[in-house]
Every structure is written in C-alpha cells, then in structure tokens.
Amino acid sequence: MYELCKRFEVNRNGRDFVVGDIHGCFDELEEALKAVGFDKRWDRLFSVGDLIDRGPQSESAVYYVMQERWFHAIKGNHEQMLIDALNPDYPNAAGNHAQNGGMWFYGLPTVEQQCIALVFDDLPLAMEVETDRGVIGIIHAEVPNCNWHQFKTLYPFNKEHFDAVAMWARTRIARGTTREVIGIDHVYVGHSCVDNPLTLGNVTYVDTGAGFKEGRITLIQIQ
C-alpha cells in the first residue's frame, strides 16, 4: 500500500527544487538540471507528477523514480490513467489513456506494462518538504477543501473524492481563487498549464506545458 503523504526533512547538504509536469521530456529535464548546476549527490528534485505521456521518453520515468537519492515524485492523473488501463473494472481506461498521449505504453510486453503500473501505483499522492521557510506541500492538481490537514486525516473516509480532487481538479485556477490552503505553508501543483509559474494565495502552479510544442520544463528552487 502506498504512502498517502511522504515527508522529507530539511536538506542541510544541498538545494531542493520542484519541477512541473515532465510528460516524457527527460532530455529537457536533464538540460534544465545542468543549467542550474544540479548536484545529484546533494541536491533533491521533487516532481508534481505527470512524468509520462506526450513526450518522447516516457519509458524513462521508471528509471527516475528509482533514483531515490535525489528524485522524488507524486502520482499525477497520467500515472493514474496508466494504472487504470490495466484494471478490468475500467474497460474504457486504456482508450482514454492512449488518446491523452499514452500510446507508447501499449506496444510494451504485458509483463513490462504490469511492472510500470506497480511502480506508479506505489507513488504517494502528496509530499511535504521541510525547509527553512516552512513546510512545502506538493500535490498534483488541487488540495481538497483548501485544507491540507483535513486532506490527510479524512482521506480514508473520502478516498474516491479526494483522489479526484488531488489528481484532476482545476477549480482554483479556473476561478482565480486566492484563498490560502490552511495547514501548510506553501503548495506547489502541476496539472493546469500556465505560460509562466503562477501563484494564487499560497499555491504555485508550475506546469508550463512540457510535452506540447510551445511548452517547456520549469524548475523552481524551494530551499
């Protein structure tokens, strides 16, 4: 069973960065890391999810997830679509995933598909990162009810709803809501494409469209 919210202590030896949706653009990610002098011995990179689909290197996502010294990711809606595609209870899931950039997955051997799904299913839904400026929350789309503590404590009783909000919701950005998420100092999310990082209240959107023609990878230093 995956861990709902994984917590990381403050990094006293290096820097911490958050990266927006990668969508299979791992060569671009490496270029972005090189540009900031990222040191994989000491620095850490936290991903807001959606490692896969659309870009050319989705199969590399598993390799990065295995780099536990410096790379840490949560589950995005694209990882969930892949997982659901192998679930017989969701007969339309594979077609939905394929139409949203997931065609790369369906040419793989069945055993490899199952292994990839298991790796993604083990990703946490959220992360907390301690910094000198407070605790940073990372979730893919949106914090349910703008309440981080409630999300964590009530999750077992509202799993289906909270999963949907955490991985799919766009209510906050659609309404331009600046109400702060309580129970956490700052939150970084992806899922909703923005031209440049956008902050609403204490929530910053960092998906700048990697995998799309005009998009790019965005890194933000948080520690």
C-alpha positions, -999 to 999 in steps of 0.1 A, spaced: 0 0 0 14 34 -10 20 61 15 -6 89 12 18 118 21 55 113 22 75 137 43 111 149 38 134 165 64 152 198 56 181 194 33 212 207 51 237 195 25 223 208 -8 194 225 -25 158 215 -32 139 221 -64 104 214 -76 97 205 -112 65 209 -131 49 182 -152 76 164 -172 55 144 -197 82 122 -210 106 151 -217 136 138 -197 163 151 -220 148 186 -214 148 179 -177 185 170 -177 193 202 -196 173 222 -170 192 205 -142 225 212 -159 216 249 -163 212 253 -125 243 232 -116 222 205 -100 244 181 -80 227 147 -77 249 138 -47 234 166 -25 205 184 -43 169 170 -44 143 173 -71 106 170 -62 81 163 -91 45 173 -91 36 142 -111 27 135 -147 61 120 -155 47 103 -186 28 107 -219 31 131 -248 69 134 -248 93 110 -264 109 94 -233 80 82 -211 97 48 -206 125 66 -187 101 76 -160 106 44 -140 144 49 -141 139 83 -125 115 71 -99 142 46 -88 167 74 -82 157 77 -46 188 97 -36 178 128 -55 145 123 -74 111 121 -57 77 121 -74 40 120 -66 12 104 -86 -4 125 -113 -35 119 -133 -15 104 -162 1 78 -139 -34 70 -126 -47 67 -162 -20 42 -169 -28 22 -138 -65 22 -146 -58 10 -181 -48 -24 -167 -78 -27 -144 -106 -48 -159 -131 -28 -139 -124 2 -162 -129 -10 -198 -126 24 -213 -95 35 -194 -69 22 -220 -86 41 -248 -87 73 -227 -51 70 -217 -40 63 -253 -58 94 -266 -41 115 -240 -5 107 -250 -3 72 -237 2 52 -270 38 45 -261 26 21 -234 5 -2 -255 34 -16 -276 52 -29 -245 51 -65 -233 24 -72 -208 48 -80 -180 66 -47 -185 32 -29 -185 23 -45 -152 57 -36 -137 54 0 -147 19 2 -133 31 -13 -100 59 13 -97 34 42 -104 8 28 -80 33 29 -52 39 67 -56 25 89 -28 -4 112 -36 13 141 -18 46 152 -3 57 175 25 92 190 23 106 208 54 125 240 45 139 269 64 109 289 52 83 264 64 68 232 52 62 229 14 33 208 2 33 191 -32 2 177 -48 -6 172 -85 -38 193 -91 -55 207 -60 -58 204 -22 -93 192 -13 -113 219 6 -82 241 8 -73 222 39 -41 202 40 -46 187 75 -82 177 66 -70 161 34 -46 139 53 -68 130 82 -101 124 64 -86 107 33 -96 71 44 -132 82 46 -133 102 14 -107 84 -8 -126 85 -41 -135 122 -39 -101 132 -25 -83 112 -52 -103 130 -79 -96 165 -65 -59 158 -58 -52 145 -93 -78 161 -116 -93 193 -102 -89 228 -118 -115 247 -97 -90 270 -80 -72 282 -111 -104 284 -132 -119 308 -106 -87 326 -98 -92 317 -61 -66 333 -38 -79 317 -6 -49 302 12 -46 264 18 -45 260 56 -24 235 75 7 240 52 30 270 45 31 268 7 19 243 -20 32 235 -55 10 219 -81 10 210 -117 -18 197 -140 -30 231 -152 -8 245 -179 4 281 -174 27 302 -195 49 310 -165 47 299 -129 16 314 -113 9 319 -76 -27 322 -62 -27 327 -25 -1 302 -12 -4 278 -42 21 280 -71 13 264 -105 45 251 -122 32 231 -152 45 251 -182 34 226 -209 63 202 -213 53 177 -240 34 203 -260 50 221 -289 53 255 -272 58 242 -237 89 237 -215 102 223 -183 101 246 -153 123 242 -122 119 263 -91 143 263 -61 125 259 -28 155 255 -5 
